[in-house]
Amino acid sequence: MDEMLYRLAEEVGKALQQRSMMLAAAESCTGGWVCEAVTAVPGSSGWFDRGFITYTNEAKQEMLGVSAATLANFGAVSEQTAREMASGTLKNSRAQAALAVSGVAGPGGGTVEKPVGTVCFSWGLANDAVSSETRIFAGERSEVRRQAVAYALQGLLARLE
């Protein structure tokens, strides 16, 4: 496990435990890496509920309730989709905190509007508004994915503090 990701996951765990909250994650381009990072921390079963790896549009719809209209109008890599992923994660888990990640990790799949490295994030806390952001990361596929995992965890920490 990458030391920096491990430390971030540890911090997330402490923040969640202090608030008696559980986390659930919805991942597309990171393919479960967020879940890997958090479950590397001993005792994470006390603050991590579950993860959804929804790589296809169908999985996003079936597991998280992302609407076909959102996917058709905005695409899988959009803040609109990421927000619906985070909301669906809260609805389909026992968690009070959710994060969602969807992006273009490369090497292909990018467009002029959404180049390789574009990643959309969303974070949701029970009884609070869901927020979202888009970032463009540089590097090859593994570097984009690693940066996305770190950003997702940092974004959740910021919202918990």
C-alpha positions as CSV (number, residue, x, y, z in Angstrom):
1,M,0.0,0.0,0.0
2,D,1.2,3.5,-0.9
3,E,2.3,5.2,2.3
4,M,0.6,8.5,1.5
5,L,-2.7,6.8,0.6
6,Y,-2.5,4.7,3.7
7,R,-2.0,7.8,5.9
8,L,-4.9,9.6,4.2
9,A,-7.2,6.6,4.7
10,E,-6.1,6.5,8.4
11,E,-7.0,10.2,8.8
12,V,-10.4,9.6,7.2
13,G,-11.0,6.7,9.5
14,K,-10.2,8.8,12.6
15,A,-12.4,11.6,11.4
16,L,-15.3,9.2,10.8
17,Q,-14.9,7.5,14.1
18,Q,-14.9,10.8,16.0
19,R,-18.3,11.5,14.4
20,S,-19.6,7.9,14.7
21,M,-20.0,7.7,10.9
22,M,-19.6,5.0,8.4
23,L,-18.2,5.5,4.8
24,A,-19.3,3.9,1.6
25,A,-17.6,4.5,-1.8
26,A,-18.7,4.4,-5.4
27,E,-15.9,4.0,-7.9
28,S,-15.6,3.9,-11.6
29,C,-12.1,4.8,-13.0
30,T,-10.4,4.0,-9.7
31,G,-11.8,0.4,-9.8
32,G,-11.9,-0.2,-6.1
33,W,-8.6,1.6,-5.2
34,V,-10.3,3.8,-2.7
35,C,-11.8,0.7,-1.0
36,E,-8.4,-0.9,-1.1
37,A,-6.8,2.1,0.6
38,V,-9.4,2.3,3.4
39,T,-9.5,-1.4,4.1
40,A,-5.7,-1.5,4.4
41,V,-6.2,0.3,7.7
42,P,-6.6,-2.1,10.6
43,G,-10.0,-1.7,12.3
44,S,-11.6,-0.1,9.2
45,S,-14.6,-2.3,9.6
46,G,-15.6,0.1,12.4
47,W,-16.0,3.0,9.9
48,F,-16.2,1.5,6.4
49,D,-19.4,-0.1,5.3
50,R,-19.1,-1.0,1.6
51,G,-17.9,-0.1,-1.9
52,F,-19.6,-0.1,-5.3
53,I,-17.4,-0.6,-8.3
54,T,-19.7,0.7,-11.1
55,Y,-17.5,0.7,-14.2
56,T,-20.3,0.5,-16.7
57,N,-23.2,2.8,-17.2
58,E,-25.5,-0.2,-16.5
59,A,-23.8,-0.8,-13.2
60,K,-24.2,2.9,-12.2
61,Q,-27.9,2.6,-13.0
62,E,-28.6,-0.8,-11.5
63,M,-26.5,-0.4,-8.3
64,L,-26.7,3.3,-7.6
65,G,-29.8,4.5,-9.4
66,V,-28.0,6.9,-11.7
67,S,-30.6,8.0,-14.2
68,A,-30.3,7.0,-17.9
69,A,-31.2,10.7,-18.7
70,T,-28.2,12.0,-16.7
71,L,-25.8,9.5,-18.5
72,A,-27.3,10.4,-21.9
73,N,-27.2,14.1,-21.3
74,F,-23.9,14.5,-19.4
75,G,-22.0,11.3,-19.7
76,A,-20.5,9.0,-17.1
77,V,-17.6,11.4,-16.6
78,S,-19.6,14.4,-15.3
79,E,-20.3,16.0,-12.0
80,Q,-24.0,15.3,-12.5
81,T,-23.3,11.6,-12.7
82,A,-20.8,11.7,-9.8
83,R,-23.5,13.4,-7.6
84,E,-26.1,10.8,-8.4
85,M,-23.5,8.1,-7.7
86,A,-22.8,9.6,-4.2
87,S,-26.5,10.0,-3.5
88,G,-27.1,6.4,-4.6
89,T,-24.3,5.2,-2.4
90,L,-25.9,6.8,0.7
91,K,-29.3,5.3,-0.3
92,N,-28.0,1.8,-0.9
93,S,-25.7,1.5,2.2
94,R,-25.7,2.0,5.9
95,A,-23.2,4.8,5.6
96,Q,-23.6,8.4,6.6
97,A,-20.7,9.6,4.4
98,A,-20.2,8.8,0.7
99,L,-17.7,9.6,-2.0
100,A,-17.9,8.9,-5.7
101,V,-15.3,8.9,-8.5
102,S,-15.8,8.7,-12.3
103,G,-13.2,9.7,-14.9
104,V,-11.0,9.1,-17.9
105,A,-7.8,7.5,-16.7
106,G,-6.4,6.8,-20.1
107,P,-4.5,6.1,-22.1
108,G,-7.5,6.3,-24.5
109,G,-11.1,7.5,-24.1
110,G,-10.4,11.2,-23.8
111,T,-12.1,13.9,-25.9
112,V,-11.5,17.6,-26.4
113,E,-14.1,18.4,-23.7
114,K,-13.0,15.6,-21.4
115,P,-9.3,14.9,-22.0
116,V,-7.5,11.9,-20.4
117,G,-6.9,12.7,-16.7
118,T,-10.4,14.3,-16.3
119,V,-11.9,13.0,-13.0
120,C,-15.3,14.0,-11.5
121,F,-15.7,13.6,-7.7
122,S,-18.7,13.9,-5.4
123,W,-19.0,13.7,-1.6
124,G,-22.2,13.3,0.4
125,L,-22.9,13.4,4.1
126,A,-26.3,12.2,5.5
127,N,-28.7,15.2,5.9
128,D,-26.4,17.5,4.0
129,A,-26.0,18.6,0.4
130,V,-24.0,16.5,-2.0
131,S,-21.0,18.5,-3.5
132,S,-18.9,17.8,-6.5
133,E,-15.7,18.9,-8.3
134,T,-13.8,18.1,-11.5
135,R,-10.1,17.9,-11.7
136,I,-7.7,17.1,-14.6
137,F,-4.6,15.1,-13.5
138,A,-1.4,14.7,-15.4
139,G,0.4,11.4,-16.0
140,E,-0.2,7.9,-17.2
141,R,-3.1,5.7,-16.2
142,S,-1.8,4.5,-12.8
143,E,-0.7,8.1,-11.9
144,V,-4.1,9.5,-12.8
145,R,-5.9,6.8,-10.7
146,R,-3.6,7.3,-7.7
147,Q,-4.1,11.0,-7.7
148,A,-7.9,10.5,-8.0
149,V,-7.9,8.2,-4.9
150,A,-5.8,10.8,-3.0
151,Y,-8.1,13.6,-4.0
152,A,-11.3,11.7,-3.1
153,L,-10.0,11.0,0.4
154,Q,-8.7,14.5,0.8
155,G,-12.1,15.9,-0.3
156,L,-13.9,13.8,2.2
157,L,-11.6,14.8,5.0
158,A,-12.2,18.5,4.2
159,R,-15.9,18.0,4.4
160,L,-15.7,16.1,7.7
161,E,-13.6,19.0,9.3
